[in-house]
């Protein structure tokens, strides 16, 4: 288990004086996402559930979690952490001025558990000596 990064060229614009500056930053190599299907295959190996039963359970869990979130409840995602809704708001000068029009957006935010946070910190990170072709192509467009 390891994470890999590559060096990516980024352009930063200073909005005060409109200068453009090129810098280089590490960026994690994006790997193929773990899909419901691939996770269910692993669940099937490590449990008494079939792949189909695991998929049904995860799909139902998703529906129940969405329902809980839309009713203002936080959702604990096992050992991973917690999902919560958060408001993006416009501050007002007095309590009387606060109303629903002050709410700009509602976002779903993930707060990782301490176990996940500790585990991520333990994962070694290695530099990849080459950049993926898709990244090279996207840099040519900048």
Order of alpha helices (4+ residues) and beta strands (2+ residues): beta-beta-alpha-alpha-beta-beta-beta-alpha-beta-alpha
